[in-house]
Structure formats: C-alpha cells, structure tokens
Amino acid sequence: MTAPTINGTRYPQPIEDLLPAARALDLPDGEAFPSRNRLMREFRIGAPKAGELLALLKTTPAAPPDDTTEAATPDPAPAPAAPEPAPPVVPDPTPAPEITPPTPPAEVAPVSRPDTPAPPAPVRTAVVWPVVLLALPAFVAIWSGWVGLGGLTGFGIVHPLPGIWDSFSINSAITLPIGVETYGAYALYVWLSGRVPERARRFAK
C-alpha cells in the first residue's frame, strides 16, 4: 500500500515533510525502523534520499503526544546519539541501453540467374584508313569524268554572287563528283564500320 500523499502533491517532498509520514508506517514485529528499500518504495524517492531519511529516523526522537490531563514534567530529552553514516548509494542494477550506431549494409555481389543470357561479345570495328587510301586515288581519277559528264547534262559556269563579286565564277559541274563520291565513301564507311543496325548496313551496302 502506498503511503498517503504529503501536502497534497506527488512530487518529491523535503525530508522534513517525509519524516512524520515515515514514523507513521506500520512496522513488523521486531523492527524499530523501516528499511531503506521500503522508504524508497513508499515515498518514491531515490537511494540517497532514503538513506538520509533513515538516518534522521534513527537520530531524531519522536515528538511526545500532547496530554492536557497530565501535569507531569516531561523527561529531559536524551542526548542525541552519534549519527550513523549514510548507507552507500546502491547503483541501479538495470544498465542503461547502449545506443549502437547503424551498421551500413554489406555489399552483396550480384548473383546471375541460370537463365540469364550471357552478354554479347564486343564487335570489333573495321579499320578505316585502308578504305581512305583506296578512295583517294579513285576520286582523283574519276574527277575529270564526273565534271565532263556534268557539262554534258547542262551544268556549266555560273556567277553565284552577281552585283557583289561579278568576276567570281564557279563550274557547277563539280557538284556531281562531290555529291556522288562523298555519298559513296560515306556509305562504304557505314557498311564496314559495324556501328549501325543491320538494316542500315544493308541499305549502305
């Protein structure tokens, strides 16, 4: 059973206020003072405060009851006994929970499934410089033929900047070798490079 509330509050009380309530506790036969653990339990106080309260109970005599019918002279108060040393502070046996920092997750090596297809082997690209070496002399050899064919089909000398640069002229027949040969060289490169889809390679071929 919990001791009655002192002064109408449940907050920790001063020892002077707890002393009368501690004297009023019911004690078993053969015990003159309550134990420190019972004081801690009854008044919800810590071990140091309970030890100090127990020492006051042992050293401070109880006040005699007031009796108006008796005119006897009260006995002189006995000399206070030497105060007993306060009992040692008993640490709380429950250890405080340790805060463990979170452990970073371990790296897990990826495991391939049995039905996962193996990645395709890298395609080796063709060497480009032999194609350029073969295309240059061919381009020079057929240059004059493409220019002559352009002249026969209506291409000729034009002045692209009249009124600005009247003396500047250009033979428009060179558009045939430039257009056709450049397209042929680029299509040959796309076909042999291996960097495009199969459909584009077939078209370039």
C-alpha atoms as an extended CHARMM CRD file, in Angstrom:
* protein
*
       205  EXT
         1         1  MET       CA              0.0000000000        0.0000000000        0.0000000000  PROA      1               0.0000000000
         2         2  THR       CA              1.4590000000        3.3920000000       -0.9400000000  PROA      2               0.0000000000
         3         3  ALA       CA              1.9340000000        5.9830000000        1.8260000000  PROA      3               0.0000000000
         4         4  PRO       CA             -0.5180000000        8.8760000000        1.8570000000  PROA      4               0.0000000000
         5         5  THR       CA              0.3650000000       11.8600000000       -0.2530000000  PROA      5               0.0000000000
         6         6  ILE       CA              2.2660000000       14.5620000000        1.6240000000  PROA      6               0.0000000000
         7         7  ASN       CA              0.9660000000       18.1450000000        1.2880000000  PROA      7               0.0000000000
         8         8  GLY       CA             -1.3930000000       17.1020000000       -1.4950000000  PROA      8               0.0000000000
         9         9  THR       CA              1.3140000000       16.6300000000       -4.1550000000  PROA      9               0.0000000000
        10        10  ARG       CA              3.0770000000       13.6840000000       -5.6550000000  PROA      10              0.0000000000
        11        11  TYR       CA              6.3360000000       15.4990000000       -6.3820000000  PROA      11              0.0000000000
        12        12  PRO       CA              9.4020000000       14.6410000000       -4.2450000000  PROA      12              0.0000000000
        13        13  GLN       CA              8.9290000000       16.0850000000       -0.7690000000  PROA      13              0.0000000000
        14        14  PRO       CA             11.5340000000       17.5840000000        1.5810000000  PROA      14              0.0000000000
        15        15  ILE       CA             12.9080000000       15.2090000000        4.1550000000  PROA      15              0.0000000000
        16        16  GLU       CA             11.3870000000       17.2800000000        6.9890000000  PROA      16              0.0000000000
        17        17  ASP       CA              7.9120000000       16.6810000000        5.4950000000  PROA      17              0.0000000000
        18        18  LEU       CA              8.5370000000       12.9710000000        4.9380000000  PROA      18              0.0000000000
        19        19  LEU       CA              9.8250000000       12.3570000000        8.4710000000  PROA      19              0.0000000000
        20        20  PRO       CA              6.3760000000       12.2860000000       10.2040000000  PROA      20              0.0000000000
        21        21  ALA       CA              4.9500000000       10.0620000000        7.4970000000  PROA      21              0.0000000000
        22        22  ALA       CA              7.8930000000        7.6750000000        7.8470000000  PROA      22              0.0000000000
        23        23  ARG       CA              7.3070000000        7.4060000000       11.6120000000  PROA      23              0.0000000000
        24        24  ALA       CA              3.6560000000        6.5490000000       10.9760000000  PROA      24              0.0000000000
        25        25  LEU       CA              4.4600000000        3.4940000000        8.8350000000  PROA      25              0.0000000000
        26        26  ASP       CA              3.3370000000        0.1210000000       10.1810000000  PROA      26              0.0000000000
        27        27  LEU       CA              6.4110000000       -1.9300000000       11.0480000000  PROA      27              0.0000000000
        28        28  PRO       CA              6.6620000000       -5.6980000000       11.5040000000  PROA      28              0.0000000000
        29        29  ASP       CA              7.3230000000       -7.0750000000       14.9640000000  PROA      29              0.0000000000
        30        30  GLY       CA             10.9420000000       -6.7370000000       15.9980000000  PROA      30              0.0000000000
        31        31  GLU       CA             11.7760000000       -3.7830000000       13.7120000000  PROA      31              0.0000000000
        32        32  ALA       CA             12.2440000000       -0.3100000000       15.1540000000  PROA      32              0.0000000000
        33        33  PHE       CA             12.7260000000        1.4700000000       11.8360000000  PROA      33              0.0000000000
        34        34  PRO       CA             11.6100000000        0.8260000000        8.2720000000  PROA      34              0.0000000000
        35        35  SER       CA             14.2100000000       -0.3630000000        5.8010000000  PROA      35              0.0000000000
        36        36  ARG       CA             15.7000000000        1.9270000000        3.2300000000  PROA      36              0.0000000000
        37        37  ASN       CA             14.1220000000       -0.0850000000        0.3710000000  PROA      37              0.0000000000
        38        38  ARG       CA             10.6910000000        0.3560000000        1.9220000000  PROA      38              0.0000000000
        39        39  LEU       CA             11.2250000000        4.0970000000        2.2570000000  PROA      39              0.0000000000
        40        40  MET       CA             12.2110000000        4.2330000000       -1.3910000000  PROA      40              0.0000000000
        41        41  ARG       CA              9.1170000000        2.2420000000       -2.3710000000  PROA      41              0.0000000000
        42        42  GLU       CA              6.6260000000        4.0160000000       -0.1110000000  PROA      42              0.0000000000
        43        43  PHE       CA              7.6780000000        7.5990000000       -0.8900000000  PROA      43              0.0000000000
        44        44  ARG       CA              9.0940000000        7.0230000000       -4.3860000000  PROA      44              0.0000000000
        45        45  ILE       CA             12.4490000000        8.5500000000       -3.5670000000  PROA      45              0.0000000000
        46        46  GLY       CA             15.9820000000        7.6200000000       -4.5400000000  PROA      46              0.0000000000
        47        47  ALA       CA             18.5050000000        5.6580000000       -2.5070000000  PROA      47              0.0000000000
        48        48  PRO       CA             20.4770000000        8.7230000000       -1.2620000000  PROA      48              0.0000000000
        49        49  LYS       CA             17.3470000000       10.4740000000       -0.0160000000  PROA      49              0.0000000000
        50        50  ALA       CA             16.0220000000        7.2700000000        1.5630000000  PROA      50              0.0000000000
        51        51  GLY       CA             19.3150000000        6.7650000000        3.4010000000  PROA      51              0.0000000000
        52        52  GLU       CA             19.2220000000       10.3140000000        4.7280000000  PROA      52              0.0000000000
        53        53  LEU       CA             15.6280000000        9.8820000000        5.8650000000  PROA      53              0.0000000000
        54        54  LEU       CA             16.5170000000        6.6360000000        7.6500000000  PROA      54              0.0000000000
        55        55  ALA       CA             19.3850000000        8.3650000000        9.4610000000  PROA      55              0.0000000000
        56        56  LEU       CA             17.0210000000       11.0950000000       10.6470000000  PROA      56              0.0000000000
        57        57  LEU       CA             14.5750000000        8.4750000000       11.9030000000  PROA      57              0.0000000000
        58        58  LYS       CA             17.3220000000        6.8760000000       13.9920000000  PROA      58              0.0000000000
        59        59  THR       CA             18.7520000000       10.1230000000       15.3820000000  PROA      59              0.0000000000
        60        60  THR       CA             15.6980000000       12.3750000000       15.8020000000  PROA      60              0.0000000000
        61        61  PRO       CA             13.3490000000       11.3470000000       18.6450000000  PROA      61              0.0000000000
        62        62  ALA       CA              9.6340000000       11.3080000000       18.0800000000  PROA      62              0.0000000000
        63        63  ALA       CA              7.6610000000       14.2220000000       19.4860000000  PROA      63              0.0000000000
        64        64  PRO       CA              5.7990000000       13.2290000000       22.7060000000  PROA      64              0.0000000000
        65        65  PRO       CA              1.9890000000       13.2400000000       22.4630000000  PROA      65              0.0000000000
        66        66  ASP       CA              0.2160000000       16.2390000000       23.9390000000  PROA      66              0.0000000000
        67        67  ASP       CA             -1.7740000000       15.2460000000       27.0770000000  PROA      67              0.0000000000
        68        68  THR       CA             -3.5590000000       18.1470000000       28.7660000000  PROA      68              0.0000000000
        69        69  THR       CA             -4.7440000000       15.9840000000       31.6790000000  PROA      69              0.0000000000
        70        70  GLU       CA             -1.2700000000       15.1600000000       32.9240000000  PROA      70              0.0000000000
        71        71  ALA       CA              0.7950000000       17.8710000000       34.5990000000  PROA      71              0.0000000000
        72        72  ALA       CA              3.8750000000       15.7540000000       34.9240000000  PROA      72              0.0000000000
        73        73  THR       CA              7.0900000000       17.3420000000       33.9350000000  PROA      73              0.0000000000
        74        74  PRO       CA              8.3690000000       15.8150000000       30.7190000000  PROA      74              0.0000000000
        75        75  ASP       CA             11.5490000000       13.8510000000       30.9550000000  PROA      75              0.0000000000
        76        76  PRO       CA             14.5490000000       15.6210000000       29.6020000000  PROA      76              0.0000000000
        77        77  ALA       CA             15.3220000000       14.6550000000       26.0500000000  PROA      77              0.0000000000
        78        78  PRO       CA             18.0760000000       12.0640000000       25.8070000000  PROA      78              0.0000000000
        79        79  ALA       CA             21.3130000000       13.1200000000       24.3480000000  PROA      79              0.0000000000
        80        80  PRO       CA             21.2900000000       12.5240000000       20.6180000000  PROA      80              0.0000000000
        81        81  ALA       CA             23.2640000000        9.5200000000       19.5990000000  PROA      81              0.0000000000
        82        82  ALA       CA             26.0830000000        9.8630000000       17.1700000000  PROA      82              0.0000000000
        83        83  PRO       CA             24.6980000000        9.9540000000       13.6460000000  PROA      83              0.0000000000
        84        84  GLU       CA             25.2840000000        6.8020000000       11.7340000000  PROA      84              0.0000000000
        85        85  PRO       CA             26.9970000000        7.1330000000        8.3780000000  PROA      85              0.0000000000
        86        86  ALA       CA             24.6610000000        7.2300000000        5.4610000000  PROA      86              0.0000000000
        87        87  PRO       CA             24.4650000000        3.9040000000        3.6560000000  PROA      87              0.0000000000
        88        88  PRO       CA             26.3310000000        3.7340000000        0.3990000000  PROA      88              0.0000000000
        89        89  VAL       CA             24.4680000000        4.5930000000       -2.7460000000  PROA      89              0.0000000000
        90        90  VAL       CA             23.2920000000        1.4650000000       -4.4590000000  PROA      90              0.0000000000
        91        91  PRO       CA             23.5630000000        1.8970000000       -8.2100000000  PROA      91              0.0000000000
        92        92  ASP       CA             20.6460000000        0.9630000000      -10.3290000000  PROA      92              0.0000000000
        93        93  PRO       CA             21.2400000000       -2.6610000000      -11.4120000000  PROA      93              0.0000000000
        94        94  THR       CA             19.4770000000       -2.0300000000      -14.7000000000  PROA      94              0.0000000000
        95        95  PRO       CA             22.1370000000       -0.8980000000      -17.1910000000  PROA      95              0.0000000000
        96        96  ALA       CA             21.3380000000        1.9990000000      -19.4410000000  PROA      96              0.0000000000
        97        97  PRO       CA             20.6220000000        0.9050000000      -23.0160000000  PROA      97              0.0000000000
        98        98  GLU       CA             23.5670000000        1.4190000000      -25.2740000000  PROA      98              0.0000000000
        99        99  ILE       CA             22.9230000000        3.2700000000      -28.4940000000  PROA      99              0.0000000000
       100       100  THR       CA             24.6050000000        1.3610000000      -31.2560000000  PROA      100             0.0000000000
       101       101  PRO       CA             25.2380000000        3.2750000000      -34.4810000000  PROA      101             0.0000000000
       102       102  PRO       CA             23.5700000000        1.7210000000      -37.5000000000  PROA      102             0.0000000000
       103       103  THR       CA             25.7610000000       -0.6740000000      -39.3710000000  PROA      103             0.0000000000
       104       104  PRO       CA             25.9880000000        0.0660000000      -43.0970000000  PROA      104             0.0000000000
       105       105  PRO       CA             24.6590000000       -2.7750000000      -45.1870000000  PROA      105             0.0000000000
       106       106  ALA       CA             27.2890000000       -5.0750000000      -46.5540000000  PROA      106             0.0000000000
       107       107  GLU       CA             27.8230000000       -5.0240000000      -50.2470000000  PROA      107             0.0000000000
       108       108  VAL       CA             26.2910000000       -8.0580000000      -51.8460000000  PROA      108             0.0000000000
       109       109  ALA       CA             27.7990000000       -9.3480000000      -55.0300000000  PROA      109             0.0000000000
       110       110  PRO       CA             25.1670000000       -9.7080000000      -57.7490000000  PROA      110             0.0000000000
       111       111  VAL       CA             24.2680000000      -13.2970000000      -58.4810000000  PROA      111             0.0000000000
       112       112  SER       CA             23.2790000000      -14.0860000000      -62.0160000000  PROA      112             0.0000000000
       113       113  ARG       CA             20.3090000000      -16.3150000000      -62.6420000000  PROA      113             0.0000000000
       114       114  PRO       CA             20.8700000000      -19.5680000000      -64.5120000000  PROA      114             0.0000000000
       115       115  ASP       CA             18.5600000000      -18.4930000000      -67.3320000000  PROA      115             0.0000000000
       116       116  THR       CA             20.2110000000      -15.0740000000      -67.7890000000  PROA      116             0.0000000000
       117       117  PRO       CA             21.7740000000      -14.9030000000      -71.2650000000  PROA      117             0.0000000000
       118       118  ALA       CA             25.4360000000      -14.0420000000      -71.4380000000  PROA      118             0.0000000000
       119       119  PRO       CA             26.2280000000      -10.5400000000      -72.6950000000  PROA      119             0.0000000000
       120       120  PRO       CA             27.1600000000      -10.4230000000      -76.3800000000  PROA      120             0.0000000000
       121       121  ALA       CA             30.8170000000      -10.2930000000      -77.2270000000  PROA      121             0.0000000000
       122       122  PRO       CA             32.0450000000       -6.8510000000      -78.3060000000  PROA      122             0.0000000000
       123       123  VAL       CA             32.0980000000       -6.3580000000      -82.0650000000  PROA      123             0.0000000000
       124       124  ARG       CA             35.4790000000       -5.4210000000      -83.4320000000  PROA      124             0.0000000000
       125       125  THR       CA             35.2500000000       -2.3690000000      -85.6710000000  PROA      125             0.0000000000
       126       126  ALA       CA             36.8340000000       -2.3240000000      -89.0980000000  PROA      126             0.0000000000
       127       127  VAL       CA             39.9670000000       -0.2930000000      -89.7640000000  PROA      127             0.0000000000
       128       128  VAL       CA             39.1240000000        2.8680000000      -91.7480000000  PROA      128             0.0000000000
       129       129  TRP       CA             42.4650000000        4.0530000000      -93.1340000000  PROA      129             0.0000000000
       130       130  PRO       CA             42.7610000000        1.3620000000      -95.8770000000  PROA      130             0.0000000000
       131       131  VAL       CA             39.3890000000        2.4730000000      -97.2550000000  PROA      131             0.0000000000
       132       132  VAL       CA             40.5230000000        6.0990000000      -97.3200000000  PROA      132             0.0000000000
       133       133  LEU       CA             43.7690000000        5.1010000000      -99.0250000000  PROA      133             0.0000000000
       134       134  LEU       CA             41.8730000000        3.2700000000     -101.7660000000  PROA      134             0.0000000000
       135       135  ALA       CA             39.2410000000        6.0030000000     -102.1830000000  PROA      135             0.0000000000
       136       136  LEU       CA             41.6430000000        8.9360000000     -102.6880000000  PROA      136             0.0000000000
       137       137  PRO       CA             43.2840000000        7.8140000000     -105.9730000000  PROA      137             0.0000000000
       138       138  ALA       CA             39.9200000000        6.6470000000     -107.3080000000  PROA      138             0.0000000000
       139       139  PHE       CA             38.4170000000       10.0360000000     -106.5080000000  PROA      139             0.0000000000
       140       140  VAL       CA             41.2140000000       11.8330000000     -108.3640000000  PROA      140             0.0000000000
       141       141  ALA       CA             40.9360000000        9.5170000000     -111.3750000000  PROA      141             0.0000000000
       142       142  ILE       CA             37.2130000000        9.9970000000     -111.9140000000  PROA      142             0.0000000000
       143       143  TRP       CA             37.0940000000       13.7170000000     -111.0730000000  PROA      143             0.0000000000
       144       144  SER       CA             37.5000000000       14.8340000000     -114.6540000000  PROA      144             0.0000000000
       145       145  GLY       CA             34.9650000000       12.2760000000     -115.8860000000  PROA      145             0.0000000000
       146       146  TRP       CA             32.2690000000       13.4860000000     -113.4830000000  PROA      146             0.0000000000
       147       147  VAL       CA             32.9680000000       17.1340000000     -114.3830000000  PROA      147             0.0000000000
       148       148  GLY       CA             32.7330000000       16.3850000000     -118.1150000000  PROA      148             0.0000000000
       149       149  LEU       CA             29.5350000000       14.3980000000     -117.5860000000  PROA      149             0.0000000000
       150       150  GLY       CA             28.0860000000       17.3330000000     -115.6780000000  PROA      150             0.0000000000
       151       151  GLY       CA             28.9110000000       19.6960000000     -118.5380000000  PROA      151             0.0000000000
       152       152  LEU       CA             27.0820000000       17.3970000000     -120.9810000000  PROA      152             0.0000000000
       153       153  THR       CA             23.9770000000       17.3200000000     -118.7910000000  PROA      153             0.0000000000
       154       154  GLY       CA             23.6600000000       21.1190000000     -118.5630000000  PROA      154             0.0000000000
       155       155  PHE       CA             25.9580000000       22.0880000000     -115.7130000000  PROA      155             0.0000000000
       156       156  GLY       CA             28.3790000000       24.8800000000     -116.5250000000  PROA      156             0.0000000000
       157       157  ILE       CA             29.9600000000       28.1840000000     -115.4320000000  PROA      157             0.0000000000
       158       158  VAL       CA             27.7700000000       30.2210000000     -113.0840000000  PROA      158             0.0000000000
       159       159  HSD       CA             28.2930000000       33.5360000000     -111.2260000000  PROA      159             0.0000000000
       160       160  PRO       CA             26.9780000000       32.8850000000     -107.6510000000  PROA      160             0.0000000000
       161       161  LEU       CA             27.4880000000       36.4930000000     -106.4490000000  PROA      161             0.0000000000
       162       162  PRO       CA             26.2340000000       38.8620000000     -109.1400000000  PROA      162             0.0000000000
       163       163  GLY       CA             26.3920000000       42.5180000000     -108.1860000000  PROA      163             0.0000000000
       164       164  ILE       CA             28.6640000000       41.7210000000     -105.2730000000  PROA      164             0.0000000000
       165       165  TRP       CA             31.5510000000       39.9270000000     -106.9330000000  PROA      165             0.0000000000
       166       166  ASP       CA             30.9430000000       39.8380000000     -110.6800000000  PROA      166             0.0000000000
       167       167  SER       CA             34.3070000000       38.3010000000     -111.5360000000  PROA      167             0.0000000000
       168       168  PHE       CA             33.7420000000       35.3280000000     -109.2150000000  PROA      168             0.0000000000
       169       169  SER       CA             32.5490000000       32.2620000000     -111.1350000000  PROA      169             0.0000000000
       170       170  ILE       CA             32.3160000000       28.5440000000     -110.4630000000  PROA      170             0.0000000000
       171       171  ASN       CA             31.7200000000       25.4870000000     -112.6370000000  PROA      171             0.0000000000
       172       172  SER       CA             28.5910000000       23.8660000000     -111.2250000000  PROA      172             0.0000000000
       173       173  ALA       CA             29.6040000000       20.5350000000     -112.7910000000  PROA      173             0.0000000000
       174       174  ILE       CA             31.8100000000       19.8420000000     -109.7360000000  PROA      174             0.0000000000
       175       175  THR       CA             28.6520000000       19.1510000000     -107.7150000000  PROA      175             0.0000000000
       176       176  LEU       CA             28.4230000000       15.7240000000     -109.4160000000  PROA      176             0.0000000000
       177       177  PRO       CA             31.7980000000       14.3150000000     -108.2480000000  PROA      177             0.0000000000
       178       178  ILE       CA             31.4560000000       15.9580000000     -104.8290000000  PROA      178             0.0000000000
       179       179  GLY       CA             27.9370000000       14.6750000000     -104.2120000000  PROA      179             0.0000000000
       180       180  VAL       CA             28.2380000000       11.2020000000     -105.7070000000  PROA      180             0.0000000000
       181       181  GLU       CA             31.7230000000       10.3570000000     -104.4430000000  PROA      181             0.0000000000
       182       182  THR       CA             31.1030000000       11.7340000000     -100.9640000000  PROA      182             0.0000000000
       183       183  TYR       CA             27.9220000000        9.7230000000     -100.6930000000  PROA      183             0.0000000000
       184       184  GLY       CA             29.6890000000        6.6030000000     -101.9450000000  PROA      184             0.0000000000
       185       185  ALA       CA             32.5650000000        6.9990000000      -99.4880000000  PROA      185             0.0000000000
       186       186  TYR       CA             30.2310000000        7.5900000000      -96.5400000000  PROA      186             0.0000000000
       187       187  ALA       CA             28.0020000000        4.6330000000      -97.4830000000  PROA      187             0.0000000000
       188       188  LEU       CA             31.0820000000        2.4090000000      -97.7050000000  PROA      188             0.0000000000
       189       189  TYR       CA             32.1920000000        3.5630000000      -94.2400000000  PROA      189             0.0000000000
       190       190  VAL       CA             28.7490000000        2.8880000000      -92.7290000000  PROA      190             0.0000000000
       191       191  TRP       CA             28.6890000000       -0.5670000000      -94.2900000000  PROA      191             0.0000000000
       192       192  LEU       CA             32.0970000000       -1.5870000000      -92.9590000000  PROA      192             0.0000000000
       193       193  SER       CA             32.0780000000        0.2420000000      -89.5920000000  PROA      193             0.0000000000
       194       194  GLY       CA             29.7980000000       -2.1860000000      -87.7400000000  PROA      194             0.0000000000
       195       195  ARG       CA             28.4100000000        0.6790000000      -85.5820000000  PROA      195             0.0000000000
       196       196  VAL       CA             24.9110000000        0.7660000000      -87.0560000000  PROA      196             0.0000000000
       197       197  PRO       CA             21.9560000000       -1.6550000000      -87.0290000000  PROA      197             0.0000000000
       198       198  GLU       CA             21.8350000000       -4.4270000000      -89.5890000000  PROA      198             0.0000000000
       199       199  ARG       CA             19.1010000000       -2.7280000000      -91.6040000000  PROA      199             0.0000000000
       200       200  ALA       CA             21.2190000000        0.4300000000      -92.0450000000  PROA      200             0.0000000000
       201       201  ARG       CA             24.2320000000       -1.6910000000      -93.0570000000  PROA      201             0.0000000000
       202       202  ARG       CA             22.2110000000       -3.4150000000      -95.7550000000  PROA      202             0.0000000000
       203       203  PHE       CA             20.9800000000       -0.0690000000      -97.0870000000  PROA      203             0.0000000000
       204       204  ALA       CA             24.5170000000        1.3660000000      -97.1530000000  PROA      204             0.0000000000
       205       205  LYS       CA             25.8180000000       -1.7500000000      -98.9250000000  PROA      205             0.0000000000
